[in-house]
């Protein structure tokens, strides 16, 4: 049973880190696309 919880925890951590990483990349690249006049 503990192995199941450990696998679930690993999947949750990987999924959350992937979501945060994707949001960070999108938010970091959005201003350059949305406001090219400041470049």
PDB file of N, H, CA, C and O in Angstrom:
ATOM      1  N   UNK A   1       0.840  -1.204   0.000  1.00  0.00           N
ATOM      2  CA  UNK A   1       0.000   0.000   0.000  1.00  0.00           C
ATOM      3  C   UNK A   1       0.871   1.249   0.000  1.00  0.00           C
ATOM      4  O   UNK A   1       0.557   2.232  -0.671  1.00  0.00           O
ATOM      5  N   UNK A   2       1.954   1.209   0.744  1.00  0.00           N
ATOM      6  H   UNK A   2       2.209   0.410   1.289  1.00  0.00           H
ATOM      7  CA  UNK A   2       2.833   2.384   0.796  1.00  0.00           C
ATOM      8  C   UNK A   2       3.470   2.638  -0.567  1.00  0.00           C
ATOM      9  O   UNK A   2       3.752   3.782  -0.924  1.00  0.00           O
ATOM     10  N   UNK A   3       3.699   1.555  -1.332  1.00  0.00           N
ATOM     11  H   UNK A   3       3.470   0.626  -1.042  1.00  0.00           H
ATOM     12  CA  UNK A   3       4.288   1.717  -2.664  1.00  0.00           C
ATOM     13  C   UNK A   3       3.312   2.464  -3.572  1.00  0.00           C
ATOM     14  O   UNK A   3       3.722   3.280  -4.397  1.00  0.00           O
ATOM     15  N   UNK A   4       2.021   2.179  -3.417  1.00  0.00           N
ATOM     16  H   UNK A   4       1.687   1.516  -2.747  1.00  0.00           H
ATOM     17  CA  UNK A   4       1.008   2.861  -4.227  1.00  0.00           C
ATOM     18  C   UNK A   4       0.979   4.350  -3.902  1.00  0.00           C
ATOM     19  O   UNK A   4       0.907   5.192  -4.797  1.00  0.00           O
ATOM     20  N   UNK A   5       1.036   4.665  -2.600  1.00  0.00           N
ATOM     21  H   UNK A   5       1.094   3.981  -1.873  1.00  0.00           H
ATOM     22  CA  UNK A   5       1.032   6.077  -2.207  1.00  0.00           C
ATOM     23  C   UNK A   5       2.303   6.774  -2.674  1.00  0.00           C
ATOM     24  O   UNK A   5       2.265   7.938  -3.073  1.00  0.00           O
ATOM     25  N   UNK A   6       3.438   6.061  -2.625  1.00  0.00           N
ATOM     26  H   UNK A   6       3.469   5.116  -2.301  1.00  0.00           H
ATOM     27  CA  UNK A   6       4.704   6.652  -3.068  1.00  0.00           C
ATOM     28  C   UNK A   6       4.650   6.954  -4.561  1.00  0.00           C
ATOM     29  O   UNK A   6       5.089   8.019  -4.996  1.00  0.00           O
ATOM     30  N   UNK A   7       4.114   6.021  -5.347  1.00  0.00           N
ATOM     31  H   UNK A   7       3.758   5.156  -4.994  1.00  0.00           H
ATOM     32  CA  UNK A   7       3.979   6.250  -6.791  1.00  0.00           C
ATOM     33  C   UNK A   7       3.038   7.410  -7.078  1.00  0.00           C
ATOM     34  O   UNK A   7       3.300   8.228  -7.959  1.00  0.00           O
ATOM     35  N   UNK A   8       1.946   7.476  -6.333  1.00  0.00           N
ATOM     36  H   UNK A   8       1.733   6.811  -5.617  1.00  0.00           H
ATOM     37  CA  UNK A   8       0.984   8.564  -6.531  1.00  0.00           C
ATOM     38  C   UNK A   8       1.617   9.907  -6.186  1.00  0.00           C
ATOM     39  O   UNK A   8       1.394  10.899  -6.879  1.00  0.00           O
ATOM     40  N   UNK A   9       2.407   9.938  -5.115  1.00  0.00           N
ATOM     41  H   UNK A   9       2.588   9.132  -4.552  1.00  0.00           H
ATOM     42  CA  UNK A   9       3.070  11.180  -4.717  1.00  0.00           C
ATOM     43  C   UNK A   9       4.069  11.613  -5.784  1.00  0.00           C
ATOM     44  O   UNK A   9       4.172  12.799  -6.096  1.00  0.00           O
ATOM     45  N   UNK A  10       4.809  10.650  -6.347  1.00  0.00           N
ATOM     46  H   UNK A  10       4.726   9.687  -6.094  1.00  0.00           H
ATOM     47  CA  UNK A  10       5.789  10.984  -7.391  1.00  0.00           C
ATOM     48  C   UNK A  10       5.080  11.544  -8.619  1.00  0.00           C
ATOM     49  O   UNK A  10       5.527  12.528  -9.209  1.00  0.00           O
ATOM     50  N   UNK A  11       3.966  10.909  -9.004  1.00  0.00           N
ATOM     51  H   UNK A  11       3.602  10.110  -8.525  1.00  0.00           H
ATOM     52  CA  UNK A  11       3.211  11.383 -10.170  1.00  0.00           C
ATOM     53  C   UNK A  11       2.680  12.794  -9.930  1.00  0.00           C
ATOM     54  O   UNK A  11       2.717  13.635 -10.828  1.00  0.00           O
ATOM     55  N   UNK A  12       2.187  13.054  -8.720  1.00  0.00           N
ATOM     56  H   UNK A  12       2.157  12.371  -7.990  1.00  0.00           H
ATOM     57  CA  UNK A  12       1.658  14.384  -8.396  1.00  0.00           C
ATOM     58  C   UNK A  12       2.765  15.429  -8.440  1.00  0.00           C
ATOM     59  O   UNK A  12       2.570  16.514  -8.986  1.00  0.00           O
ATOM     60  N   UNK A  13       3.919  15.114  -7.872  1.00  0.00           N
ATOM     61  H   UNK A  13       4.078  14.232  -7.428  1.00  0.00           H
ATOM     62  CA  UNK A  13       5.026  16.074  -7.855  1.00  0.00           C
ATOM     63  C   UNK A  13       5.495  16.373  -9.276  1.00  0.00           C
ATOM     64  O   UNK A  13       5.734  17.528  -9.627  1.00  0.00           O
ATOM     65  N   UNK A  14       5.626  15.327 -10.092  1.00  0.00           N
ATOM     66  H   UNK A  14       5.432  14.389  -9.807  1.00  0.00           H
ATOM     67  CA  UNK A  14       6.077  15.529 -11.473  1.00  0.00           C
ATOM     68  C   UNK A  14       5.045  16.342 -12.259  1.00  0.00           C
ATOM     69  O   UNK A  14       5.412  17.224 -13.036  1.00  0.00           O
ATOM     70  N   UNK A  15       3.765  16.050 -12.061  1.00  0.00           N
ATOM     71  H   UNK A  15       3.468  15.334 -11.429  1.00  0.00           H
ATOM     72  CA  UNK A  15       2.719  16.774 -12.780  1.00  0.00           C
ATOM     73  C   UNK A  15       2.664  18.239 -12.376  1.00  0.00           C
ATOM     74  O   UNK A  15       2.532  19.112 -13.235  1.00  0.00           O
ATOM     75  N   UNK A  16       2.763  18.520 -11.083  1.00  0.00           N
ATOM     76  H   UNK A  16       2.870  17.812 -10.386  1.00  0.00           H
ATOM     77  CA  UNK A  16       2.717  19.905 -10.603  1.00  0.00           C
ATOM     78  C   UNK A  16       3.941  20.679 -11.083  1.00  0.00           C
ATOM     79  O   UNK A  16       3.827  21.830 -11.503  1.00  0.00           O
ATOM     80  N   UNK A  17       5.110  20.048 -11.020  1.00  0.00           N
ATOM     81  H   UNK A  17       5.203  19.113 -10.678  1.00  0.00           H
ATOM     82  CA  UNK A  17       6.332  20.733 -11.463  1.00  0.00           C
ATOM     83  C   UNK A  17       6.268  21.006 -12.964  1.00  0.00           C
ATOM     84  O   UNK A  17       6.727  22.052 -13.422  1.00  0.00           O
ATOM     85  N   UNK A  18       5.705  20.080 -13.728  1.00  0.00           N
ATOM     86  H   UNK A  18       5.332  19.230 -13.356  1.00  0.00           H
ATOM     87  CA  UNK A  18       5.584  20.285 -15.170  1.00  0.00           C
ATOM     88  C   UNK A  18       4.609  21.426 -15.460  1.00  0.00           C
ATOM     89  O   UNK A  18       4.861  22.247 -16.341  1.00  0.00           O
ATOM     90  N   UNK A  19       3.497  21.481 -14.725  1.00  0.00           N
ATOM     91  H   UNK A  19       3.292  20.813 -14.009  1.00  0.00           H
ATOM     92  CA  UNK A  19       2.521  22.562 -14.919  1.00  0.00           C
ATOM     93  C   UNK A  19       3.130  23.916 -14.561  1.00  0.00           C
ATOM     94  O   UNK A  19       2.959  24.885 -15.300  1.00  0.00           O
ATOM     95  N   UNK A  20       3.837  23.992 -13.438  1.00  0.00           N
ATOM     96  H   UNK A  20       3.977  23.204 -12.837  1.00  0.00           H
ATOM     97  CA  UNK A  20       4.454  25.257 -13.026  1.00  0.00           C
ATOM     98  C   UNK A  20       5.529  25.672 -14.023  1.00  0.00           C
ATOM     99  O   UNK A  20       5.649  26.852 -14.350  1.00  0.00           O
ATOM    100  N   UNK A  21       6.310  24.713 -14.505  1.00  0.00           N
ATOM    101  H   UNK A  21       6.213  23.754 -14.239  1.00  0.00           H
ATOM    102  CA  UNK A  21       7.355  25.026 -15.485  1.00  0.00           C
ATOM    103  C   UNK A  21       6.749  25.554 -16.783  1.00  0.00           C
ATOM    104  O   UNK A  21       7.261  26.512 -17.363  1.00  0.00           O
ATOM    105  N   UNK A  22       5.669  24.938 -17.239  1.00  0.00           N
ATOM    106  H   UNK A  22       5.253  24.160 -16.769  1.00  0.00           H
ATOM    107  CA  UNK A  22       5.021  25.400 -18.466  1.00  0.00           C
ATOM    108  C   UNK A  22       4.417  26.785 -18.292  1.00  0.00           C
ATOM    109  O   UNK A  22       4.535  27.629 -19.180  1.00  0.00           O
ATOM    110  N   UNK A  23       3.775  27.025 -17.161  1.00  0.00           N
ATOM    111  H   UNK A  23       3.680  26.339 -16.440  1.00  0.00           H
ATOM    112  CA  UNK A  23       3.198  28.348 -16.901  1.00  0.00           C
ATOM    113  C   UNK A  23       4.294  29.403 -16.822  1.00  0.00           C
ATOM    114  O   UNK A  23       4.118  30.524 -17.300  1.00  0.00           O
ATOM    115  N   UNK A  24       5.435  29.042 -16.213  1.00  0.00           N
ATOM    116  H   UNK A  24       5.578  28.132 -15.824  1.00  0.00           H
ATOM    117  CA  UNK A  24       6.543  29.999 -16.095  1.00  0.00           C
ATOM    118  C   UNK A  24       7.077  30.359 -17.473  1.00  0.00           C
ATOM    119  O   UNK A  24       7.338  31.529 -17.753  1.00  0.00           O
ATOM    120  N   UNK A  25       7.243  29.356 -18.337  1.00  0.00           N
ATOM    121  H   UNK A  25       7.031  28.405 -18.109  1.00  0.00           H
ATOM    122  CA  UNK A  25       7.762  29.626 -19.680  1.00  0.00           C
ATOM    123  C   UNK A  25       6.764  30.477 -20.470  1.00  0.00           C
ATOM    124  O   UNK A  25       7.166  31.388 -21.195  1.00  0.00           O
ATOM    125  N   UNK A  26       5.464  30.184 -20.334  1.00  0.00           N
ATOM    126  H   UNK A  26       5.138  29.444 -19.745  1.00  0.00           H
ATOM    127  CA  UNK A  26       4.446  30.944 -21.074  1.00  0.00           C
ATOM    128  C   UNK A  26       4.401  32.391 -20.574  1.00  0.00           C
ATOM    129  O   UNK A  26       4.359  33.323 -21.377  1.00  0.00           O
ATOM    130  N   UNK A  27       4.409  32.582 -19.254  1.00  0.00           N
ATOM    131  H   UNK A  27       4.443  31.825 -18.601  1.00  0.00           H
ATOM    132  CA  UNK A  27       4.346  33.940 -18.702  1.00  0.00           C
ATOM    133  C   UNK A  27       5.617  34.717 -19.034  1.00  0.00           C
ATOM    134  O   UNK A  27       5.570  35.935 -19.208  1.00  0.00           O
ATOM    135  N   UNK A  28       6.755  34.021 -19.123  1.00  0.00           N
ATOM    136  H   UNK A  28       6.793  33.032 -18.981  1.00  0.00           H
ATOM    137  CA  UNK A  28       8.012  34.711 -19.402  1.00  0.00           C
ATOM    138  C   UNK A  28       8.101  35.108 -20.872  1.00  0.00           C
ATOM    139  O   UNK A  28       8.725  36.118 -21.197  1.00  0.00           O
ATOM    140  N   UNK A  29       7.490  34.334 -21.763  1.00  0.00           N
ATOM    141  H   UNK A  29       6.983  33.513 -21.499  1.00  0.00           H
ATOM    142  CA  UNK A  29       7.599  34.619 -23.191  1.00  0.00           C
ATOM    143  C   UNK A  29       6.433  35.469 -23.690  1.00  0.00           C
ATOM    144  O   UNK A  29       6.488  35.985 -24.806  1.00  0.00           O
ATOM    145  N   UNK A  30       5.373  35.624 -22.883  1.00  0.00           N
ATOM    146  H   UNK A  30       5.328  35.204 -21.977  1.00  0.00           H
ATOM    147  CA  UNK A  30       4.193  36.364 -23.345  1.00  0.00           C
ATOM    148  C   UNK A  30       4.442  37.875 -23.500  1.00  0.00           C
ATOM    149  O   UNK A  30       4.056  38.425 -24.532  1.00  0.00           O
ATOM    150  N   UNK A  31       5.061  38.576 -22.541  1.00  0.00           N
ATOM    151  H   UNK A  31       5.374  38.130 -21.703  1.00  0.00           H
ATOM    152  CA  UNK A  31       5.250  40.026 -22.691  1.00  0.00           C
ATOM    153  C   UNK A  31       6.036  40.386 -23.941  1.00  0.00           C
ATOM    154  O   UNK A  31       5.762  41.421 -24.548  1.00  0.00           O
ATOM    155  N   UNK A  32       7.005  39.570 -24.347  1.00  0.00           N
ATOM    156  H   UNK A  32       7.228  38.730 -23.854  1.00  0.00           H
ATOM    157  CA  UNK A  32       7.797  39.876 -25.537  1.00  0.00           C
ATOM    158  C   UNK A  32       6.915  39.797 -26.788  1.00  0.00           C
ATOM    159  O   UNK A  32       7.141  40.516 -27.761  1.00  0.00           O
ATOM    160  N   UNK A  33       5.910  38.918 -26.749  1.00  0.00           N
ATOM    161  H   UNK A  33       5.727  38.334 -25.958  1.00  0.00           H
ATOM    162  CA  UNK A  33       5.024  38.774 -27.906  1.00  0.00           C
ATOM    163  C   UNK A  33       3.910  39.809 -27.859  1.00  0.00           C
ATOM    164  O   UNK A  33       3.485  40.317 -28.897  1.00  0.00           O
ATOM    165  N   UNK A  34       3.443  40.121 -26.668  1.00  0.00           N
ATOM    166  H   UNK A  34       3.789  39.709 -25.825  1.00  0.00           H
ATOM    167  CA  UNK A  34       2.290  41.014 -26.529  1.00  0.00           C
ATOM    168  C   UNK A  34       2.696  42.481 -26.644  1.00  0.00           C
ATOM    169  O   UNK A  34       1.901  43.299 -27.108  1.00  0.00           O
ATOM    170  N   UNK A  35       3.937  42.838 -26.225  1.00  0.00           N
ATOM    171  H   UNK A  35       4.582  42.174 -25.848  1.00  0.00           H
ATOM    172  CA  UNK A  35       4.359  44.246 -26.264  1.00  0.00           C
ATOM    173  C   UNK A  35       5.695  44.388 -27.001  1.00  0.00           C
ATOM    174  O   UNK A  35       6.728  44.600 -26.366  1.00  0.00           O
ATOM    175  N   UNK A  36       5.687  44.273 -28.327  1.00  0.00           N
ATOM    176  H   UNK A  36       4.848  44.100 -28.843  1.00  0.00           H
ATOM    177  CA  UNK A  36       6.946  44.383 -29.088  1.00  0.00           C
ATOM    178  C   UNK A  36       7.446  45.825 -29.174  1.00  0.00           C
ATOM    179  O   UNK A  36       8.590  46.060 -29.563  1.00  0.00           O
ATOM    180  N   UNK A  37       6.599  46.789 -28.814  1.00  0.00           N
ATOM    181  H   UNK A  37       5.670  46.598 -28.497  1.00  0.00           H
ATOM    182  CA  UNK A  37       7.011  48.196 -28.935  1.00  0.00           C
ATOM    183  C   UNK A  37       8.037  48.572 -27.859  1.00  0.00           C
ATOM    184  O   UNK A  37       8.728  49.581 -28.003  1.00  0.00           O
ATOM    185  N   UNK A  38       8.151  47.780 -26.780  1.00  0.00           N
ATOM    186  H   UNK A  38       7.590  46.960 -26.663  1.00  0.00           H
ATOM    187  CA  UNK A  38       9.113  48.097 -25.725  1.00  0.00           C
ATOM    188  C   UNK A  38      10.506  47.557 -26.037  1.00  0.00           C
ATOM    189  O   UNK A  38      11.478  47.895 -25.361  1.00  0.00           O
ATOM    190  N   UNK A  39      10.595  46.713 -27.069  1.00  0.00           N
ATOM    191  H   UNK A  39       9.806  46.439 -27.619  1.00  0.00           H
ATOM    192  CA  UNK A  39      11.889  46.096 -27.390  1.00  0.00           C
ATOM    193  C   UNK A  39      12.841  47.141 -27.969  1.00  0.00           C
ATOM    194  O   UNK A  39      13.982  46.820 -28.302  1.00  0.00           O
TER     195      UNK A  39
END
